């Protein structure tokens, strides 16, 4: 990534505004002290081991055993995440989607407008499906950075990623989806909690609308003013050479005709769509496997031939190396948290000072903290959910509010959680420290919105 700043005439650099000074402060702070995501995972692992030994009285051998035994416990989830990212990349780069994004990008001319659009695309995409939003936001941010001059590249990538927080309020929010499904693991403790009580409750719908309106405006305010230095995208690195037509020396062979057969792609793609329809007709639920199945076969349909799909998938696979390396470390951290009792201690500190009205607030705060150690929404709920629901039952707090507080704490913390920023870094070729200064500011604002929403829901709902 080029470090070159856009040239400005001597004396023409304008004084930074308040928002730019704040952004500059946090950016410089992250640049100096924030390590790469893999190093962050290592440091967090060591910190969790120390906390388990010091605060829970666990032995080093027991903690190490729990860590090692749990290290591969998210292997299936890791594979699901790698698949959804790689295949989501293919889907987001399908010709019809690419043309739609190009049509959106072509209408944008100003840097701050570009930041707003990137935030909205990432937010709406994440609201519909977190995996799709995570990919589509980064792709449209790159397109905007290539199209619009003087866009501050680290900011627009951070802005697109910031929309990911909307997943906690959206149609693929992990915890609301789990507790609305009959037979979920905590059904005896809390029953079935419908989506109308969680993500579709009036308070959560208003919260989603507030974030969708205010977050893009905040992000636009963070952009350097005209005349201030910006770091633009390295067009040579990202634009690449024009794609040459693929020449197949064996084009007339039977094998090549199969490889490039639209009939085969259409047949297998439609078969996949038929299965999805049958799944829903028979009352099946939406889960990660179904989402991956859907985007795989939809991608084949949209790319048109098996060969075209494979070529695009090879590009998408480049984005998943960080996930494959780092997810097992977070699985190990989650295993230490569960085996040592750390999560009970952390939750207990907050629940002991709660009333029925304030338990969701403390659930939000504790969830934000725990998400550093257990950043997967499903895994997070497994370790924190039982204690929060027991506390809610004990003091008569709202089950839907308490559940959503854990979900929102998870989505809030994700703004500064390297676990989920990895796809944005892979797509943008930036480093964590390049964008984290901006996501910290975004986290502060989203936190204000979520805290206000949870408190209002607790006292007025």
N, C-alpha and C positions, 0 to 999 in steps of 0.2 A: 504494500500500500504506500503510495507516494505521500511524503510528508509536506509537499510543496503547498504553500498558501497562495491564494489568488493575489495578484499584484495590485497594490493601491498606490497612487501617487504620494510622494512625501507630504505630510501634513494633512492628507485627506482622510485619514482614519478617524472616524467619529468616536466620541467617548461612549463607552458601554453604558447601557441602562441598568437598572436595578436587577432585572431578571437575568441579563447577560453576566453581570458580576456574580450573582449567585451560581449560575451555571458554571462560570469559569472557576469559582472556588471549588465546587465539588468535582469538576473534571480534573483539576490539578491534584486534588486530594487522592482521587482514584488512580491517576497516573503514577503518583509517587508510591502508593502503599498497597494497591490491589494487585494480587498475583493473578496468573492465568487460572481458568476454571479448574483444571486438573490439580494444580497446587492448592487451590482453595479446598477441594475435596479431601486432599491429604491432610491439610491443617485441621479441617473440621473433624476428620476421623480421630486424629490424635487428641483434640480437645474433648471430644465425646468420651474417649477412653479415660482421660484424666478426671472428667466430671463424674463418671460412673464410679470410679475408685474413691474419689474424695467425698462426694456427697451421699453415695449410696452404700459405701463400705464394701463394695465388691472387690474380689481379688483380681489381680492382673490376669491370671491364667483363665479364670471363668469368663472375664470380659473378652479376652482374646479368642477364647473358644466360641463364644456367642457371635463375635464379629466374623470369624472364619466360616462358621456354619450358616450364617445368614448372607454371606457375601454374594452368593449366586441365587438368592431367593427371589430376586426380581428378573430372573433370566427370561422368563416368558414375557413379562411386561417390557423388558428391554427390547426383545425382538419385535413386539407389537409396536413400540415407539419407533424403532428403526424402520419398520415397514411403512408406518403411517407417514413418516417424514419423507422417505425416499419416493413412495408412490404418490404422496401428496405433491411432491415436487414435480413429478411427471404430469399429474392432473393440472397443476397450476400453469404448466408450460405447454399444455395441449394447444394446438393452433386456435381453436375457437375461444379459449380462455385468454390466450396471449393477445388475440385481436381485440377482445373486450378491454383488457388492461391497457393496450396501446391506445384505444379510443379514449379512455379516461385520461391517460397521461398526456395525450396530444392537446387537450384542452387547458392544460395547466401551464402557466407562464411565469408565475412569481414564486420565489423560494418559500415564503410563508404559506402560500396556498398549497404548495407541494407537501409541506409538513402536515397540514390539516388533512389532505387527501390520504396520505400514507397512514395517518392515525385512524381515520375512518374505515379504510379498507381492512386494516388489521383488526380493528375492534368489531366490525360487523362480521367479518369472516370468523373471528374467534367466538362471537356470540352464537353463530350458526353451528360451528364445529371447531373445537380448539385446535385440532391437528391441521385442518385446512387453513385456519386463520394464521397459525404460526408460520406457515409457508408463504401464503399469498401476500401477507403484509411485507415480508422481506423482499419478495420479488417485485412488487409494485414500488417499493421504496428505491430499489436499484434502478428501475426504469425511470422513475422521476428524477433521480440524481443524474442520470445520463442525459435526460431531455432538458431539464431546467438549469440554466446557468446560475452559478453562485449559490447553489444549495449546499448547506453545511452537512456533509455526508454522515458523520457520526450521529448528528441530531436526528436526521430523517430515518436512519435505521433504528435508533432508540424509540422514536415516535411510533413507527410501525409496530415494534415489539410491545410498546406500552398498551396497545389495544388488546393484548393477550389477557389482561386482567378481566376483560368482559366475559371470559369463559365461565367464571365463577357465578355469573348471573344468567348464563345462557342455556341453550338447548342441550349442551353436552356437559354441563356441570356435574362432576363425578358424584359428589355426596347426595344431592337431591335425586339424581337418577337411581343411585343404589337404594336409598331408603323408600323410594316409591315403587320398588319392585317386590312383589310377593315372594316370601321365602328368603329375604335378605338376612344376613347373619345376626342382626340386632332386632329382629322383628318382635321377639318376646319382650324386650325391654321397652320398645317405643312404638310398636305397631307399624302400620303402613302410613307414611306421610306423603300425601299427594303433591304433585307439582303445583297445584293451585294454592297450596299452603306455603310453598317455598319460592321458587323462581318466578311464579306467576301471581304471587301475592301483590297487592297494590304497592306496598312499601318497596319491594324489590324491583318492580317494574319502573317505579319513579326513580329509584337509585340507578338503574341501568340507563334511563334517559338522561339523568344528570351527568353521569360519567361520559356518555356518548356526546353530549353537547360541550361540556367544559374541558375535557382532556385535550381534544384537538386545539382549542383556543390557548390553553396553557402551553402546549408544545410549540405553537406558532410564536408565542411571546418569547420563547427561549432562543429563537433564531437570531444570529447576529444582525444588527441593523445594516442597511446599505452603507458601504464605506468601511465596515469593519472586516477584519480578516476572516476568511472561511476556509475550511479544508474540503476541497471538492473531491469527488470520486476520481480515481485514476481510470480514465476512459480506456487507455490502452490495455489495462489489466482486465477490465470487466466487459468491455464491448467486444473484444476479440476480433478476429478477421471474419469477413463475410463467409457464411457457410457455403461451401462448394457442394455441388450436387454429388450425391454418393454414386460412385461408379462401381457397378457390380460386373466383374469380368465374366462371371458365370450366369449372367442375367437370363440366358435362354435355357438354363438347366431346369429340371423338374424341382430340385431342391430350392433353387432361388425363387421359383414361382410360388412355392409354398411359404417361404420366408416373407415374401411380400404380398401375400394373398389378402385382399380385403374381405373376401368371402369367409375365410377362416377367422379373421378378427371379428367380423360381424357376428358369426355363429357363436363363438365362445363368449363374446361380450353380451349378447342377448341372453344366452343361457344363464350367465351370472345375474343379469337383471331379473330374469324369471324366478331364480331362487330367492332373491331378496323380496320379491312380491309374495311368494309362497310363505316365506318366513313371517311376514307381517300378517298375512291372512290367517295364519295359524296361531296368532297371538304372541309371536316371538318378540323379545325385547331388543333394544339397541345396545350393543356393547362394542368394545374395541375390535373384536374379531369381525363383526358384521360391517363396521365402518371400513376396515381394511379390505374386506371382500368387495364392498361396493366400489371403493375408489380404484381398486385394481382393475375390475372389469369395465367400469366407466372409462378409465384411462385407455384401455385397449380399444374401446369403441371410438373414443375421440382421436386417438393417434392413427387409427385406420389400418395398420398392418402390424404383425408380430415384430418385424424388423425395426419399424419406427419406434415401437414401444421400448424395445430393448436398448436402442441407442439413447433414448431420453432417460431411461432408468439408470444407465451407466453414469450419466451426469448426476443424477439424484443421489446415487450411492456415496458420492464424495462428501455429502453433507452429514453423514451419520457416524463418522469416526469418533467424535467426541462423546456421543451417546453410548456407543459400545464400550468405550474405555471407562467412562465415569459413572454410569448408572450402577454398576456393581458396588462401587464405593459407598454410594448413598444407601444401597440395600444393607450393607454392613453397618452403617450408622444407625439405620432404623432397627436393626437387630439388637444392637447395643442398647438403644433407647428402651425397647420393649423388655429385654431380658433383665436389665439392671433396675428397672422401676423409675428411671429418670423422668419418663413422660408422666407418671403418676405424681411425682413430686412437683413438677412444673405446673400441671393442671391443678393440683391440690392447693398450691399457693394462691391461685386466683379464685377457685371455687369456695374456699374457706371465708372469703371476705365478700361473697356475693349475696344479693337478694334476688327474688324472682325476676325483678325488672332489670337488674344489672348483670345477671349471669351471662346473657349473650354478649355484653360488652367485654367482660373479662374472657369469655370464650374466644372472641375476636383477637384480643391482645395476645393471649396464650397461644392461639393458633398461629399468629404471625411469627412468634418466637420459635415454636416447634417446627415450623416449615423450613427453617434453616437446616434442620436435622432430618426431616422426613418430607421432602418436597413433592412427592407423588400424592395427588389428591386421594386416591384409593388407599394407599399405604398410610397416609396421614390419618384418615378416618379410622383405620384399623387400630392405631395406637392411641388416638385421642378420643375418638367417639364414645367408647364405653364409659369413660370416666365423666365426660361431659353430660351424657344422658343420665347416668346414675345421679349426678348432682342435680340435674333438672328435675328428676323424679322426686328426689329427697326434699327439695325446697319449693316444688310446685311451679317451676319455670316452664315457659313454652318450649315444647319439643321442636316445632318447626323453626322458631327463632334461634334456639341453641344450635341446631344443626346447620342453619345458614350462617351463623356466626363463625363456625369452624371453616365452612366453605369460603367465606369472604376473607378470613384471615389467611387462608392458603393462597387465594388469588391476589391478595394485596402484597404478600411477601414475594410472590413470583416476580414482581417488578425488579427485585434486586437479587434474585436467586439464580446463580450461574447454571444450575441444573437445566433450566428452561431457555436461557439466553443462547445456549450452544447452537441451535439451528440458525438463529439470526447472525451469529458470528461466522458460521460456516458459509452462509449465503453471501455475506457482505465482505468477507475476508478482512474484517476488523478484529481488534483485540478487545477483551472484556473491558479494560481500562479506558478504551476510547469512548464507550457509550454509557458506562455505569454512572458517571457523574450526572448525566441527564435523567437516567431512570430513577436515581435517588430522589431528585426533585419531584418527578412524577409520582413516586411512591408517597411522598409527603401529602400531596394533594389528594390522591385517591384515598389515603388513610383518613383524611378529614371527612371526605364524603361517606366512606363506609362507617366510620364511628358515629357520625351524625345520624345515619340511616338506622343503625342498630339501636342506638339510644332512643330515637323517636319511636321505633317499632316496639321496644321494650316497655316504654312508659305510656305510649298512646295506643298501641295496637291491641 
